[in-house]
Amino acid sequence: MPARNSVRIEIIDVGSLLLLSLPLPMFTLFLSFLGTLGSCFQTRAALQLEILALRHQINVLRRSQRGRVRLSEVDRLLWAWLLHLWSGWRSALIIVKPETVMAWHRRGFRLYWTWKSRRGRPGRPEVSREVRDLIRKMSLANPLWGAPRIHGELLKLGIELSQATVAKYLERPRKPPSETWHTFLDSHLKQFVSTDFFVVPTVSFRVLFVFIVLAHHRRRVIHFNVTAHPTSEWTAQQIAEAFPWDTAPRYLLHDRDSIYGDVFRQRVRGMAIREVLTAPRSPWQSPYVERLI
């Protein structure tokens, strides 16, 4: 293996020396002969493009015989077009570097899309007033139809719109504005109680859980108790002790703690109390008991 590699290297070196030892006119003639031989295997279209590129470069050199080569916008546009149309454009390029032609092509691409994006009005095409009125009329005449159904009916009529556009122009039924959370609390102030837990550390480094029941009307603590191990059964028993006989309120407001389990819900439901749960991580929705804690 080493012997073969060494022989190959010697042959390559000898071939290079033979080419370099030729006179400059002979070397140029040899390269021209190789180029002509390669053009025999090109298609007629590629050959015509190569002739166009070479003639253009000759004209540019004639035009700028003194000083640096001067190229106009038409020259740059021609080479950007050749880059897009002809894969062998690099072999015929002499006056500039291929990177320069690629930069011209990218610049022309940006200018084209800038021109195209500024044509007409920006954004989505406007929906005609007749189509908008038709969508509203169909939604009013068929209140159970949604955007997918109306979109399908419009496609059957030959009106091509997206489903999102149809949903945008649907006639929605007017509903009375719903009351806010604070308005709901104020409206049922006499019928609301809140429950919550808070912890108390002891001298012996134990943690006690305090359960409180607060009436909203007078901000009065109705019931409280302390335990070291709160459970759902224990919490349900505290509710039963807080509201004996027929003193149970209509609404019970508490958070989504897992301590209010199935046993607690069954006991509250049996007392004809309706649970109102606050949103996750929203202590502000139970303001009175949180302020007390």
C-alpha positions in Angstrom: 0.0 0.0 0.0 2.7 2.6 0.8 4.5 1.8 -2.4 1.3 2.3 -4.5 0.6 5.7 -2.8 4.1 6.9 -3.5 3.9 6.0 -7.2 0.6 7.7 -7.5 2.0 10.9 -5.9 4.9 10.8 -8.3 2.6 10.5 -11.3 0.5 13.5 -10.2 3.6 15.6 -9.6 5.0 14.7 -13.1 1.7 15.7 -14.7 1.6 19.0 -12.9 5.2 19.7 -13.9 4.4 18.9 -17.5 1.5 21.4 -17.5 3.6 24.1 -15.8 6.5 23.6 -18.1 4.4 24.6 -21.1 4.7 28.1 -22.5 1.9 30.5 -21.6 0.3 30.6 -25.1 0.4 26.8 -25.2 -1.2 26.6 -21.8 -3.9 29.0 -22.7 -4.6 27.0 -25.9 -4.7 23.8 -24.0 -7.3 25.2 -21.6 -9.4 26.5 -24.5 -9.3 23.1 -26.1 -10.6 21.5 -22.9 -13.4 24.1 -22.7 -14.4 23.5 -26.3 -14.3 19.7 -25.7 -16.6 20.1 -22.7 -19.0 22.3 -24.6 -19.7 19.4 -27.0 -21.5 17.6 -24.2 -23.7 20.7 -23.3 -27.2 21.2 -24.4 -28.0 23.8 -26.9 -29.7 26.1 -24.4 -26.7 25.9 -22.0 -24.4 26.7 -24.9 -26.4 29.7 -25.9 -26.4 31.0 -22.3 -22.7 30.5 -22.0 -22.2 32.5 -25.3 -24.5 35.3 -23.9 -22.5 35.4 -20.7 -19.1 35.6 -22.4 -20.3 38.3 -24.9 -21.8 40.3 -22.1 -18.5 40.3 -20.2 -16.6 41.3 -23.3 -18.9 44.3 -23.8 -18.5 45.3 -20.2 -14.7 45.2 -20.5 -14.8 47.2 -23.7 -17.1 49.8 -22.0 -14.7 50.2 -19.1 -11.2 50.0 -20.6 -9.8 52.5 -18.2 -10.1 52.1 -14.4 -12.2 49.5 -12.6 -15.0 47.5 -14.2 -18.3 49.5 -14.1 -21.5 47.5 -13.9 -25.0 48.9 -14.3 -28.2 47.7 -12.8 -29.1 46.0 -16.1 -25.8 44.0 -15.9 -26.5 42.9 -12.3 -30.1 41.9 -13.3 -28.8 39.8 -16.2 -26.4 37.9 -14.0 -29.1 37.4 -11.3 -31.3 36.0 -14.1 -28.5 33.7 -15.3 -27.9 32.4 -11.7 -31.6 31.5 -11.5 -31.8 29.9 -15.0 -28.4 28.3 -15.7 -26.5 25.9 -13.3 -23.1 26.3 -15.0 -22.9 30.1 -14.7 -19.8 30.0 -12.4 -17.7 28.5 -15.2 -18.2 31.5 -17.5 -17.9 34.2 -14.8 -14.7 36.3 -15.0 -15.3 40.0 -14.2 -16.6 39.5 -10.6 -16.7 36.8 -7.9 -19.6 34.3 -7.7 -20.4 35.6 -4.2 -21.1 39.0 -5.7 -23.6 37.6 -8.1 -25.3 35.7 -5.3 -25.5 38.9 -3.3 -27.2 40.6 -6.4 -29.7 37.8 -6.6 -30.6 38.1 -2.9 -31.0 41.8 -3.3 -33.3 41.4 -6.3 -35.3 38.8 -4.3 -35.8 41.3 -1.5 -36.8 44.1 -3.8 -39.3 41.8 -5.6 -41.1 40.8 -2.5 -41.0 44.3 -1.1 -42.7 45.5 -4.3 -45.2 42.7 -4.2 -46.2 43.2 -0.6 -46.8 46.9 -1.2 -49.3 46.3 -4.0 -52.9 46.9 -3.1 -54.1 47.1 0.5 -52.3 45.2 3.2 -53.8 42.4 5.2 -56.6 40.0 4.3 -58.9 40.6 1.4 -62.0 42.4 2.4 -65.2 40.4 2.5 -68.0 42.0 0.5 -71.1 43.5 2.3 -73.4 41.1 0.6 -71.5 38.0 2.0 -71.4 39.5 5.5 -75.2 40.1 5.4 -75.7 36.6 4.2 -73.7 35.1 7.0 -75.7 37.2 9.6 -79.0 36.2 8.0 -78.1 32.5 8.0 -77.0 32.6 11.7 -80.2 34.4 12.7 -82.5 32.1 10.7 -80.7 29.0 12.1 -79.6 29.7 15.7 -78.3 26.1 16.2 -75.9 26.4 13.2 -72.3 27.2 14.1 -69.5 28.5 12.0 -68.6 25.0 10.5 -72.1 24.4 9.2 -72.5 27.9 7.7 -69.0 27.6 6.2 -70.0 24.4 4.5 -73.2 26.0 3.1 -71.3 28.9 1.7 -68.9 26.6 0.0 -71.8 24.9 -1.7 -72.9 28.3 -3.0 -69.4 28.9 -4.4 -68.4 31.4 -1.8 -64.9 30.6 -0.7 -64.1 31.9 2.8 -62.3 30.5 5.8 -64.1 29.2 8.8 -62.5 31.8 11.0 -63.9 34.6 8.7 -67.4 33.1 9.0 -67.1 32.9 12.8 -66.0 36.6 12.8 -69.2 37.8 11.1 -71.7 35.5 12.9 -74.6 37.3 14.6 -74.3 36.3 18.3 -77.4 36.5 20.5 -77.3 39.3 23.0 -77.2 38.2 26.6 -77.6 40.4 29.7 -74.3 41.2 31.2 -73.4 38.9 34.1 -72.7 40.3 37.5 -69.2 40.4 38.8 -67.8 38.3 41.6 -68.0 41.2 44.1 -71.6 41.9 43.1 -72.5 38.3 43.6 -70.9 38.3 47.1 -72.7 41.5 48.1 -76.1 40.3 46.7 -76.0 37.1 48.8 -74.2 38.6 51.8 -76.7 37.3 54.4 -76.7 33.8 52.9 -72.9 33.3 52.6 -70.3 31.7 55.0 -66.7 31.0 54.3 -64.4 28.3 55.7 -60.6 28.1 55.7 -57.6 26.6 57.5 -54.6 28.3 58.9 -51.6 26.8 60.9 -50.3 27.7 64.3 -46.8 26.6 65.5 -46.5 25.6 69.1 -43.7 25.9 71.7 -42.9 22.2 71.2 -42.4 22.7 67.4 -45.7 21.1 66.5 -48.1 22.5 63.9 -51.8 22.8 64.7 -54.4 23.4 62.0 -57.2 25.8 62.9 -60.5 25.5 61.1 -62.8 28.6 61.1 -66.3 29.3 59.8 -67.0 33.0 59.1 -70.4 34.6 58.4 -70.2 37.3 55.8 -73.1 39.4 57.0 -71.5 40.5 60.3 -68.0 39.2 59.8 -68.6 37.0 62.8 -66.7 33.7 63.5 -69.5 31.2 63.9 -67.3 28.2 64.7 -63.7 27.2 65.0 -61.7 24.1 66.1 -58.1 22.9 66.3 -56.6 19.6 65.3 -53.1 18.2 64.6 -54.3 15.9 61.8 -57.2 17.3 59.8 -59.2 14.9 57.6 -62.3 15.2 55.4 -64.4 13.4 58.1 -63.3 15.8 60.8 -64.0 18.8 58.6 -67.5 17.5 57.8 -68.2 17.1 61.5 -67.2 20.7 62.1 -69.7 21.9 59.6 -72.4 19.9 61.2 -71.5 21.4 64.6 -71.4 24.9 63.2 -74.9 24.8 61.8 -77.3 22.7 64.0 -80.9 22.2 63.1 -82.2 24.7 60.4 -79.4 27.3 60.7 -77.5 26.2 57.7 -76.7 29.0 55.1 -77.5 28.8 51.4 -73.9 29.1 50.1 -70.6 27.9 51.5 -67.4 29.5 50.0 -64.1 27.7 50.3 -61.0 27.0 48.2 -60.0 23.8 46.3 -58.1 22.1 49.1 -58.1 18.3 49.0 -59.3 18.4 52.7 -62.8 19.1 51.4 -63.2 15.5 50.1 -66.1 13.3 49.2 -67.3 12.9 52.8 -67.3 16.7 53.3 -69.3 17.2 50.1 -71.9 14.6 51.0 -72.4 16.2 54.4 -72.8 19.7 52.9 -75.2 18.4 50.2 -77.3 16.7 52.9 -77.6 20.0 54.7 -78.9 21.6 51.5 -75.9 23.9 51.3 -74.5 24.9 47.9 -70.7 24.9 47.6 -69.0 27.8 45.8 -65.4 27.1 44.9 -62.8 29.8 44.3 -60.5 29.7 41.3 -57.1 28.0 41.7 -54.5 30.3 43.3 -57.1 33.1 43.8 -57.4 33.9 47.5 -58.8 37.3 46.7 -62.1 35.6 45.8 -62.6 34.8 49.5 -61.7 38.2 50.9 -63.4 38.2 54.3 -61.9 35.0 55.7 -58.5 35.7 54.2 -58.5 39.2 55.8 -59.4 37.6 59.1 -56.5 35.1 58.8 
